[in-house]
Amino acid sequence: MVSSCLALAVLLAVPFLALAGDPDILTDFILPPGTNASLLNGTFFTYTGLFAGDSADPAKFTVTKATATEFPALLGQSVSYAALIFGPGTVNPPHVHPRASELLYVVQGPLLVGLIDETKGELYAQTLHTGDMFVFPKGMVHFQFNGGDHVARAFSAFGSASPGTVSLPTVLFESGIPDAVLEKSLHVDQTTVDALEQDLAPLAPAPSPNTPPTPKNGGVARAPACFALLAGFAATLLL
């Protein structure tokens, strides 16, 4: 199953390589529609929302972004940033940035990272320590995993004001791909597909005490650990 997931991840990454990055602009900077240029000051070029201190929940993986969406002054500048916090045992699942390369800098390690070379189907991985950097080329599947007992932190710089993030688990199991296609592609049965879809689905309101749970397609209740079969497949290869 792991080898099948790896091959599928590589195939999903290839189309993104053809997507362009940010276009050049003919002005020094871009003002969002409706902005009064006469009131422009240093505040426009300042962003205070990026904070890589303590996570609200240190047991989880959290990311705080500074892209053109959060910081409009980045429009046309071909740069953006993100702060990443990894609780012990958490993963940033295999994903792709279709419009930008990523330069990751670890400020608190160790942190296992890896990328997949789609031309060879080969995994390149490295355990990074505090002060180390790692580059993820544009459009290549990659991940980060904190397998330690302490929180890990990193910053990522991107070569686009809107790099985009395509999460492979989300694309596979939340985009409406028919279950039969997933079964054949991943060489798994319906039960496994159901379990992965359930693990990725948003949490539903708790049922009343007298209402028994109704699993999808009348199946059995699913194990939460099934999500790790895909989200952590690249890290599993190294453990």
Residue frames as qw, qx, qy, qz and C-alpha x, y, z in Angstrom:
[[0.000, 0.884, 0.467, 0.000, 0.00, 0.00, 0.00],
 [0.324, -0.765, 0.086, 0.550, 2.81, 2.41, 0.87],
 [0.370, -0.140, 0.584, 0.709, 4.43, 1.96, -2.54],
 [0.176, 0.605, 0.685, 0.364, 1.09, 2.55, -4.26],
 [0.150, -0.917, -0.286, 0.233, 0.50, 5.74, -2.29],
 [0.386, -0.562, 0.305, 0.665, 3.98, 6.95, -3.17],
 [0.327, 0.161, 0.677, 0.640, 3.43, 6.33, -6.87],
 [0.050, 0.783, 0.592, 0.184, 0.07, 8.09, -6.82],
 [0.272, -0.848, -0.094, 0.445, 1.55, 11.08, -4.99],
 [0.378, -0.302, 0.476, 0.734, 4.21, 11.38, -7.66],
 [0.218, 0.432, 0.708, 0.515, 1.62, 11.27, -10.45],
 [0.091, -0.881, -0.459, 0.071, -0.46, 13.95, -8.74],
 [0.360, -0.700, 0.080, 0.612, 2.56, 16.22, -8.47],
 [0.492, 0.068, 0.531, 0.687, 3.50, 16.20, -12.16],
 [0.192, 0.749, 0.508, 0.381, 0.66, 18.41, -13.50],
 [0.276, -0.920, -0.169, 0.223, 1.51, 21.18, -11.04],
 [0.588, -0.306, 0.274, 0.697, 4.98, 21.63, -12.54],
 [0.327, 0.427, 0.502, 0.677, 3.48, 23.36, -15.55],
 [0.143, -0.902, -0.408, -0.009, 1.74, 26.07, -13.52],
 [0.385, 0.600, -0.113, 0.693, 3.30, 29.51, -13.68],
 [0.408, -0.359, -0.479, 0.690, 4.47, 31.62, -10.77],
 [0.019, 0.808, 0.318, -0.496, 3.69, 35.27, -10.10],
 [0.536, 0.675, 0.257, 0.438, 3.69, 37.59, -13.16],
 [0.406, -0.049, -0.107, 0.906, 5.95, 40.64, -13.21],
 [0.014, 0.860, 0.469, -0.201, 4.28, 43.93, -12.32],
 [0.435, 0.570, 0.162, 0.678, 4.83, 47.35, -13.90],
 [0.252, -0.837, 0.072, -0.480, 4.61, 49.30, -10.65],
 [0.103, 0.477, -0.730, 0.479, 6.60, 49.18, -7.45],
 [0.123, 0.120, 0.893, -0.415, 3.67, 47.75, -5.53],
 [0.263, -0.376, -0.687, -0.564, -0.05, 47.06, -5.92],
 [0.277, -0.055, 0.466, -0.838, -2.80, 48.65, -3.87],
 [0.143, 0.344, 0.927, -0.044, -5.90, 46.52, -3.30],
 [0.077, -0.528, -0.520, -0.667, -9.11, 47.84, -4.92],
 [0.412, -0.800, -0.387, -0.199, -10.71, 50.56, -2.83],
 [0.641, -0.406, -0.181, 0.626, -7.49, 51.66, -1.11],
 [0.094, 0.992, 0.083, 0.019, -7.05, 55.44, -0.84],
 [0.763, 0.282, -0.133, 0.566, -3.50, 56.08, -2.07],
 [0.037, 0.748, -0.147, 0.646, -3.41, 59.50, -0.38],
 [0.666, -0.636, 0.194, -0.338, -3.68, 57.79, 3.02],
 [0.914, 0.151, -0.323, 0.192, -0.87, 55.33, 2.38],
 [0.232, -0.817, 0.467, -0.248, 1.68, 54.98, 5.19],
 [0.125, 0.458, -0.873, 0.108, 3.99, 52.44, 6.73],
 [0.626, -0.040, 0.614, -0.480, 1.10, 50.46, 8.16],
 [0.819, 0.424, -0.100, -0.373, 0.29, 49.13, 4.70],
 [0.596, 0.521, -0.605, 0.081, 3.73, 47.51, 4.47],
 [0.137, -0.383, 0.772, -0.489, 3.57, 46.06, 7.99],
 [0.771, -0.195, -0.496, -0.349, 2.16, 42.69, 9.07],
 [0.214, -0.478, 0.658, -0.541, 1.90, 41.67, 12.71],
 [0.866, -0.096, 0.055, -0.487, -0.13, 38.47, 12.35],
 [0.807, 0.265, -0.520, 0.092, 2.75, 36.01, 11.98],
 [0.438, -0.662, 0.475, -0.380, 3.57, 34.49, 15.36],
 [0.758, 0.200, -0.621, 0.011, 5.72, 31.40, 15.87],
 [0.214, -0.466, 0.643, -0.569, 5.58, 31.28, 19.64],
 [0.275, 0.016, 0.914, -0.297, 3.48, 28.82, 21.61],
 [0.265, -0.209, -0.744, -0.577, 0.74, 27.05, 19.70],
 [0.589, -0.301, 0.081, -0.746, -2.82, 27.30, 20.94],
 [0.949, -0.173, 0.181, -0.190, -2.68, 23.51, 21.13],
 [0.034, -0.706, 0.691, 0.151, 0.94, 22.28, 21.24],
 [0.636, -0.041, 0.770, -0.031, -0.25, 18.72, 20.63],
 [0.672, 0.626, 0.393, -0.043, -1.25, 19.61, 17.06],
 [0.480, 0.064, 0.355, 0.800, 0.41, 20.83, 13.87],
 [0.144, 0.879, 0.352, -0.289, -0.44, 24.47, 13.21],
 [0.497, 0.173, 0.302, 0.795, 0.57, 26.90, 10.47],
 [0.044, 0.838, 0.259, -0.479, 0.21, 30.68, 10.38],
 [0.602, 0.397, 0.417, 0.553, 0.47, 32.22, 6.91],
 [0.012, -0.732, 0.006, 0.681, 1.52, 35.62, 5.59],
 [0.424, 0.269, 0.662, 0.556, 0.44, 35.46, 1.95],
 [0.028, -0.195, -0.267, -0.943, -1.27, 38.08, -0.21],
 [0.433, -0.563, -0.632, -0.312, -4.57, 37.02, 1.35],
 [0.564, -0.646, -0.389, 0.336, -3.48, 37.93, 4.88],
 [0.363, -0.602, 0.107, 0.703, -0.99, 40.65, 3.90],
 [0.573, 0.754, 0.322, -0.016, -2.17, 42.57, 0.78],
 [0.004, -0.889, 0.356, 0.287, 1.13, 44.47, 0.45],
 [0.523, -0.280, 0.753, 0.285, 2.61, 41.21, -0.89],
 [0.686, 0.616, 0.370, -0.117, 0.53, 41.45, -4.08],
 [0.587, 0.796, -0.115, 0.094, 2.93, 41.33, -7.02],
 [0.190, -0.830, 0.517, -0.088, 6.01, 40.91, -4.81],
 [0.802, 0.281, -0.526, -0.045, 6.53, 37.15, -5.41],
 [0.249, 0.245, -0.783, 0.515, 7.25, 36.43, -1.74],
 [0.680, -0.519, -0.130, -0.502, 5.31, 35.11, 1.25],
 [0.079, 0.401, -0.785, 0.466, 5.96, 33.46, 4.59],
 [0.785, -0.378, -0.350, -0.344, 4.60, 30.94, 7.05],
 [0.178, -0.501, 0.715, -0.455, 5.27, 29.92, 10.65],
 [0.789, -0.064, -0.557, -0.250, 4.92, 26.21, 11.42],
 [0.353, -0.472, 0.647, -0.484, 4.58, 24.58, 14.82],
 [0.704, 0.056, -0.679, -0.197, 4.73, 20.80, 15.21],
 [0.688, -0.499, 0.353, -0.390, 3.53, 19.12, 18.37],
 [0.270, -0.378, 0.885, 0.034, 5.23, 15.81, 19.25],
 [0.408, 0.170, 0.895, 0.055, 4.26, 13.12, 16.77],
 [0.456, 0.722, 0.325, -0.407, 2.48, 15.50, 14.35],
 [0.518, 0.073, 0.596, 0.609, 2.87, 15.76, 10.60],
 [0.348, 0.587, -0.100, -0.724, 2.38, 18.29, 7.85],
 [0.804, 0.206, 0.557, -0.017, 0.95, 15.72, 5.41],
 [0.463, 0.020, 0.578, 0.672, 2.34, 15.21, 1.89],
 [0.271, 0.846, 0.339, -0.309, 1.40, 18.26, -0.16],
 [0.553, 0.306, 0.345, 0.694, 2.36, 20.46, -3.11],
 [0.012, 0.739, 0.114, -0.664, 2.83, 24.21, -3.59],
 [0.674, 0.513, 0.472, 0.246, 1.92, 24.65, -7.28],
 [0.314, 0.911, 0.091, 0.252, 3.18, 28.23, -7.67],
 [0.076, -0.885, 0.387, -0.246, 6.32, 28.47, -5.54],
 [0.659, 0.162, -0.633, 0.372, 9.43, 26.85, -4.18],
 [0.609, -0.764, -0.084, -0.197, 9.68, 26.70, -0.38],
 [0.445, 0.434, -0.574, 0.532, 12.73, 27.42, 1.75],
 [0.722, -0.615, -0.274, -0.160, 12.21, 26.01, 5.25],
 [0.240, 0.535, -0.552, 0.593, 14.31, 27.16, 8.22],
 [0.702, -0.435, -0.561, 0.053, 14.16, 25.19, 11.49],
 [0.082, -0.696, 0.305, -0.644, 14.25, 27.32, 14.62],
 [0.533, -0.389, 0.629, -0.412, 13.59, 24.45, 17.01],
 [0.676, 0.252, -0.633, -0.282, 14.38, 20.90, 15.94],
 [0.177, -0.174, 0.787, 0.565, 14.76, 18.13, 15.20],
 [0.635, 0.466, 0.213, -0.578, 12.32, 17.86, 12.28],
 [0.504, 0.020, 0.784, 0.363, 12.17, 15.14, 9.62],
 [0.454, 0.639, -0.025, -0.620, 11.49, 16.48, 6.12],
 [0.501, -0.025, 0.783, 0.369, 11.32, 14.84, 2.72],
 [0.487, 0.558, -0.116, -0.661, 10.44, 15.39, -0.92],
 [0.777, 0.188, 0.596, 0.075, 9.70, 13.07, -3.82],
 [0.005, -0.448, 0.559, 0.698, 11.58, 13.26, -7.11],
 [0.751, 0.376, 0.303, -0.451, 8.82, 12.58, -9.63],
 [0.556, 0.614, -0.493, -0.265, 11.26, 11.68, -12.40],
 [0.292, 0.339, -0.882, 0.145, 12.78, 8.83, -10.38],
 [0.753, -0.437, -0.367, -0.328, 9.98, 8.07, -7.92],
 [0.646, 0.027, -0.534, 0.545, 12.60, 8.51, -5.21],
 [0.438, -0.865, -0.235, -0.068, 12.27, 9.95, -1.72],
 [0.456, 0.397, -0.351, 0.715, 14.90, 12.44, -0.51],
 [0.570, -0.758, -0.281, -0.148, 14.67, 12.91, 3.26],
 [0.417, 0.368, -0.450, 0.699, 16.69, 14.56, 5.96],
 [0.503, -0.694, -0.464, 0.224, 16.46, 15.10, 9.69],
 [0.220, 0.690, -0.058, 0.687, 16.94, 18.82, 10.28],
 [0.526, -0.451, -0.477, 0.541, 18.22, 20.39, 13.48],
 [0.091, -0.918, -0.223, 0.314, 17.97, 23.92, 14.82],
 [0.118, -0.734, 0.345, 0.574, 19.52, 26.33, 12.32],
 [0.382, 0.005, 0.802, 0.459, 19.25, 23.96, 9.33],
 [0.469, 0.473, -0.049, -0.744, 17.50, 24.85, 6.06],
 [0.441, 0.134, 0.858, 0.225, 15.89, 22.70, 3.36],
 [0.315, 0.333, -0.248, -0.853, 14.49, 23.68, -0.05],
 [0.535, 0.345, 0.765, -0.093, 11.39, 22.12, -1.59],
 [0.083, -0.074, 0.533, 0.839, 11.35, 22.82, -5.36],
 [0.493, 0.204, 0.060, -0.844, 8.13, 24.14, -6.84],
 [0.767, 0.166, -0.307, -0.538, 5.49, 21.53, -7.54],
 [0.480, 0.211, -0.845, 0.109, 7.21, 18.63, -5.79],
 [0.753, -0.515, -0.336, -0.236, 5.42, 16.50, -3.18],
 [0.331, 0.357, -0.616, 0.619, 6.92, 17.02, 0.27],
 [0.660, -0.625, -0.387, -0.157, 6.19, 16.66, 3.98],
 [0.076, 0.535, -0.586, 0.604, 7.48, 17.50, 7.48],
 [0.799, -0.374, -0.450, -0.140, 7.20, 15.22, 10.51],
 [0.169, -0.647, 0.538, -0.513, 8.05, 15.73, 14.17],
 [0.824, -0.099, -0.555, -0.059, 8.88, 12.28, 15.51],
 [0.317, 0.255, -0.619, 0.673, 10.38, 13.61, 18.73],
 [0.366, -0.527, -0.716, 0.274, 9.03, 14.20, 22.21],
 [0.159, -0.549, -0.218, 0.791, 9.15, 18.02, 22.10],
 [0.413, 0.839, 0.268, -0.234, 7.61, 20.79, 20.03],
 [0.545, -0.014, 0.401, 0.737, 9.42, 21.66, 16.79],
 [0.208, 0.858, 0.219, -0.415, 9.18, 25.04, 15.03],
 [0.520, 0.044, 0.484, 0.702, 10.10, 26.31, 11.60],
 [0.276, 0.700, 0.055, -0.656, 9.62, 29.22, 9.21],
 [0.604, 0.282, 0.629, 0.400, 8.98, 28.83, 5.49],
 [0.114, 0.606, -0.163, -0.770, 9.66, 31.41, 2.79],
 [0.636, 0.437, 0.629, 0.098, 7.93, 31.07, -0.60],
 [0.241, -0.166, 0.415, 0.862, 8.71, 32.49, -4.03],
 [0.123, -0.470, -0.621, -0.615, 5.14, 33.62, -4.61],
 [0.257, -0.196, 0.304, -0.896, 2.68, 35.92, -2.87],
 [0.805, -0.012, 0.196, -0.560, 0.14, 33.11, -3.25],
 [0.006, 0.412, -0.899, -0.152, 1.99, 29.77, -3.34],
 [0.813, -0.030, -0.273, -0.514, -1.10, 27.62, -2.82],
 [0.243, -0.323, 0.885, -0.230, -1.20, 24.33, -0.94],
 [0.783, 0.059, -0.404, -0.469, -2.61, 21.11, -2.38],
 [0.457, -0.378, 0.740, -0.317, -2.87, 18.49, 0.38],
 [0.335, 0.164, -0.859, -0.350, -2.76, 15.01, -1.09],
 [0.020, 0.245, 0.921, -0.302, -4.98, 13.37, 1.59],
 [0.315, 0.504, 0.343, -0.727, -7.58, 16.09, 1.08],
 [0.383, 0.419, -0.482, -0.667, -7.41, 15.92, -2.72],
 [0.223, 0.077, -0.955, -0.179, -7.77, 12.13, -2.69],
 [0.177, -0.333, -0.906, 0.193, -10.48, 11.69, -0.10],
 [0.075, 0.597, 0.476, -0.641, -12.47, 14.95, 0.00],
 [0.108, 0.369, -0.358, -0.851, -12.68, 15.95, -3.67],
 [0.747, 0.316, 0.197, -0.551, -15.33, 13.47, -4.77],
 [0.284, 0.408, -0.823, -0.277, -13.11, 10.92, -6.53],
 [0.866, -0.130, -0.244, -0.416, -15.22, 7.73, -6.81],
 [0.668, -0.514, 0.517, -0.148, -14.39, 5.11, -4.19],
 [0.945, 0.219, 0.227, 0.082, -13.86, 2.52, -6.92],
 [0.523, 0.764, -0.226, 0.303, -11.09, 4.66, -8.42],
 [0.253, -0.753, 0.515, -0.322, -9.38, 5.00, -5.05],
 [0.882, -0.220, 0.402, -0.113, -9.63, 1.27, -4.37],
 [0.881, 0.413, 0.094, 0.210, -8.02, 0.39, -7.70],
 [0.327, 0.832, -0.269, 0.358, -5.39, 3.12, -7.52],
 [0.267, -0.683, 0.558, -0.389, -4.28, 2.40, -3.95],
 [0.582, 0.101, -0.806, -0.029, -4.86, -1.37, -4.08],
 [0.125, -0.043, 0.727, -0.674, -7.03, -1.29, -0.96],
 [0.078, -0.450, -0.879, -0.136, -10.56, -2.41, -0.15],
 [0.192, -0.697, -0.364, -0.588, -13.73, -0.38, 0.40],
 [0.636, -0.678, -0.328, 0.168, -13.35, -0.60, 4.17],
 [0.579, -0.243, -0.010, 0.778, -9.97, 1.15, 4.05],
 [0.129, 0.392, 0.321, 0.852, -11.26, 3.87, 1.73],
 [0.412, -0.740, -0.428, -0.316, -14.26, 4.45, 4.00],
 [0.664, -0.568, -0.246, 0.420, -12.00, 4.70, 7.05],
 [0.447, -0.033, 0.105, 0.888, -9.71, 7.25, 5.40],
 [0.071, -0.540, -0.393, -0.741, -12.64, 9.35, 4.21],
 [0.537, -0.732, -0.412, -0.085, -14.18, 9.28, 7.68],
 [0.638, -0.408, -0.158, 0.634, -10.93, 10.33, 9.36],
 [0.299, 0.078, 0.205, 0.929, -10.62, 13.32, 7.02],
 [0.153, -0.670, -0.555, -0.468, -14.26, 14.41, 7.22],
 [0.123, -0.478, 0.270, -0.827, -15.18, 17.39, 9.43],
 [0.048, -0.109, -0.873, 0.472, -16.38, 16.46, 12.90],
 [0.349, -0.474, -0.572, -0.571, -20.15, 16.04, 13.04],
 [0.442, -0.492, 0.275, -0.697, -22.33, 17.08, 16.01],
 [0.060, -0.148, 0.946, -0.283, -22.42, 14.45, 18.73],
 [0.467, -0.300, -0.684, -0.474, -25.47, 12.14, 18.40],
 [0.599, -0.500, 0.168, -0.602, -28.02, 11.91, 21.14],
 [0.321, -0.388, 0.829, -0.242, -27.43, 9.17, 23.76],
 [0.716, 0.185, 0.606, -0.293, -30.21, 7.02, 22.26],
 [0.689, 0.678, -0.094, -0.237, -29.04, 7.30, 18.64],
 [0.824, -0.212, 0.392, 0.350, -26.50, 4.68, 17.53],
 [0.029, -0.628, 0.445, 0.638, -23.78, 5.80, 15.10],
 [0.812, 0.486, 0.303, -0.115, -24.38, 5.05, 11.41],
 [0.423, -0.430, 0.540, 0.587, -21.14, 4.32, 9.56],
 [0.390, 0.515, -0.366, -0.670, -20.95, 5.06, 5.83],
 [0.584, 0.236, -0.669, -0.395, -22.56, 2.40, 3.58],
 [0.885, -0.323, -0.062, -0.329, -23.67, 0.42, 6.62],
 [0.676, 0.336, -0.575, 0.315, -20.11, -0.64, 7.41],
 [0.697, -0.484, -0.404, 0.342, -18.40, -1.05, 10.73],
 [0.226, -0.964, 0.044, 0.131, -16.99, 1.77, 12.84],
 [0.701, 0.588, -0.198, 0.353, -13.61, 2.99, 11.55],
 [0.722, -0.424, -0.147, 0.526, -10.30, 3.23, 13.36],
 [0.030, 0.982, -0.030, -0.184, -8.97, 6.82, 13.68],
 [0.501, -0.541, 0.515, 0.438, -5.45, 5.57, 13.03],
 [0.705, 0.426, 0.505, 0.259, -6.31, 4.90, 9.39],
 [0.240, 0.970, -0.007, -0.046, -5.50, 8.50, 8.47],
 [0.375, -0.726, 0.519, 0.251, -1.86, 7.79, 9.29],
 [0.780, 0.156, 0.554, 0.247, -1.77, 5.23, 6.48],
 [0.522, 0.695, 0.274, 0.411, -1.70, 8.08, 3.97],
 [0.083, -0.986, 0.044, -0.139, -0.81, 11.27, 5.80],
 [0.424, -0.758, 0.491, 0.071, 2.32, 9.76, 7.27],
 [0.966, 0.226, 0.110, 0.065, 3.30, 7.34, 4.51],
 [0.535, 0.709, -0.311, 0.338, 6.50, 9.12, 3.60],
 [0.270, -0.692, 0.538, -0.399, 7.65, 9.35, 7.20],
 [0.914, -0.189, 0.297, -0.200, 6.83, 5.66, 7.71],
 [0.846, 0.475, -0.193, 0.146, 9.34, 4.72, 5.04],
 [0.319, 0.648, -0.484, 0.494, 12.10, 6.06, 7.26],
 [0.506, -0.539, 0.429, -0.520, 11.02, 4.75, 10.66]]
